[in-house]
Every structure is written in C-alpha cells, then in structure tokens.
C-alpha cells in the first residue's frame, strides 16, 4: 500500500515504550507504541496491524494521495474564514496614551510623549458614533467594549471613561478593562453601577511587593504595589472580576511561589472572580534574546523546576503563557479536535477596532499611536484605509509560502504580524516561534504526566 505522510505531523518519544503524535491540521492527538510509529515513519505499512494503520489514516497522519490533504486544508480555511469575519466586533477605547507608571519592560515607552495624549470630548463622541455605525454594518451587536491605553484609568480621563461605560451599558455589551490598577479606588463610583457588565479588570502584578516595585514603579520612582493591592481588594469586595497578569522573565520567575503565597494569604484565589496567570515578557521588535528575556523553552524549564518544588502552583498557574502548548493541553483536557489557526491573532482578522486619542483606528494594541499602521480613522469622520487593512488581513498561512508546509503552521498562524512589519518591514515574512523547542522540552519534562492523563 502506498501512503503519504501528512505535512503536519509532530511526534516525540515519551519514554522507551510510547510516542506522542499530533496532527496540527486535523487536531488529532494520540499515543502510539514506539515500534509501530517507527514502522509508520519508515513506510513499512504492511507490518502494521490493520486496525493501527486504519486509525493512522482516519486521524489524518497518512493519506492515500497527497492532494487529499491539500483539499482538506483549503476547505478548512474556507470554513474558518467564513466564521471569523462574521463575528461580532470588539471595540477598544484608549482614553489616553499617557501612563502614570514607568515599567522597565514597557513596549509603549514613547507613547506617553505622543502629541495627542488624551481624548478630547469631540474625539470621544466621534469614537462612539463610529462604533455604532460599524456595528450596524456588521452583525448589529457588539461583543465587548474594552478600555486600553496608555493607562485608561487616569483622573483626567474619568469623565470620558464614564461615558464609555455608559455606552457599553446601553449597548448591553461586556466590559473589559486593561489597567495598571493604581487608581482603581478613584474609579469605583463609576465601576460599581456597571459591575454586572464587567467581564474583568486585567491588572498586572509582577511578584511580591519588593520585586513588583522594582519592575512597575511610578515615574517618581515610588513602587506601585500597595496602591494596586488596595484596588484589587476593593474590586473583589464588590464582586468585580480581577484577572491578575504576572509578566515573567528570567529575573522574576523564581519569585512566583512567593507571590502565590502572598495572594493566597490574602485569600484572593478563593474568590470566584479572581484569576492569576503568568505571561511571558515579549519584545516584538526583535528576534534576539538577552539575559532577561531568554528563549521560551529555557523559561519553560525554569517554570517546571519551580512546579516540581511547589506542585500546587502547577494547577493554579498552568502553562497557558506558552503558546505552543495550548492546543496540546486543550486536547488532553478533553476538547474536541481543534480547528487550525490560519491567522496568528485577532489583528489579522480585524476583530478589534481600537480607537486612539489621535483619531485613528488600529488593529493591534501594540501599534497604537503610529498612524502608519492605522487601518482607518474615526475623527473627524469615519473612513477605512483598504490598503492598510490588507497589511493585516492578507497575512495567513495560506499566503505565506514558508508556512504552507510547516508542521506547526496550523497552530502558529505565521507568527506575529506586527513583528513582521517591524523586523522585516513587510507583512509577508513569517516570524517563527519556538514550537519545536518548547514542545520537545515539555514532553521531555512532563511526558509521563501527559501519558498518565491520556490513559485515564
């Protein structure tokens, strides 16, 4: 029998007996005996038991003819894009490009010096008018209204923030706020009336007080931990959801156990609206690493060593910060076969319209304040820039030649589009993430646990 291996097979030995295999296009995830997988890779199909061989074919690891996989790929892409571009729009309002903190790793260091630091009343009115018009042209519903910046919760912006929250309430929309949290106390009077609509306030805490204050300080040099702690307490007391983000790099990852012990003593994890999740510090302007921002698999090794010493943290914090692991863990947790990710992120599908105080509309939160990357403008009138929109929408693993046959493309999406624009000055060069290294490291260090979970 002549069979052709899928272009999207990933495999890694777990131990001397079993190999984990995953097809990133079909979403199939299986554990197979090493002997049988070696036979399959050598194309010694006649030596495989019929049930094993038919299973490998049915699950998309092998095809009777190579064009069949290409047809499946194109059909999945067609269905995927049809669903994506019919989704309700998310509107992100940036009341300000200014910020009251000076975090050491901030990717927006120049933004507070932008000439349009704060939304004027007219620009805000234009943004709300534009949101209504855009939603009417699309599905007629708004998925969420989000606040971002800069820092959205600044006292100078409070009146505008209140108008945005009122707009969300009128539109029956979910509210999401990304804030540093230091002025939450001053905004409670306008947050409480709409708290049933608030999906979450995302607030970053980078470690126990003494570590956090070295990384996220006020412009005066004073630490911000105490103010943030006060804000989180107030939010949880009023049953408003808090997602605590912990930005980790090589300099603070070792302090995760101290931080988790601290928040546990505060009893925050017991609150149903509290979530804590690490996130890797990234720099989309470079592919280089340094002593602080090290390769992802090295960060994974460090995290697993911590989890080995503090097993309770593995359940509490998990591995979501490592993109290459998400599909694997979701499948192991019982999710049905996952659809491929033909695009890297929501920016590629224009899922968000981000309104800046400069009157421009952006697709990506990291590109705000840079009109050369804007996809349109909403003030003084609403218009979109089709050529700029295509910078984002035309980039997918169908259009990127180097991605087309990469085994990780269906779970990568071609890498960050903004990185491609910054690093390569185009949108057609893939930005390869370390999928092979991260997955291999994870299976080396957690393969036996995965096997046990799979066999349950």
Secondary structure, 3 states (H helix, E strand, C coil): CCCEECCCEEEEECCCCEEEEEECCCCEEEEEEHHHHHHHHCCCHHHCCHHHHHHHHHCCCEECCHHHHHHHHHHHHHHHHHHHCCCCEEEEECCECCCCECCCCCCCCCHHHCCCCECCHHHHHHHHHHHHHHHHHCCCCEEEEEECCCCCCCHHHHHHHHHHHHHHHHCCCEEEEEECCCCHHHHHHHHHHHHHHEEEEEEECCCCHHHHHHHCEECCCCECHHHHHHHHHHHHHCCCCEEEEEEECCCCHHHHHHHHHHHHHCCHHHCCCEEEEEEECCCCCCCCCCCCCCCHHHHHHHHHHHHHHCHHHHHHHCCCCCHHHHHHHHHHCCCCCCCCCCCCCHHHHCCEEEECCCCEEECCHHHCCCHHHCCEECCCCCEECHHHHHHHHCCCCCCCCCCCCCCCHHHHCCCCHHHHHHHHCCCCCCCCCCHHHHHHHHHHHHHHHHHHHHHC
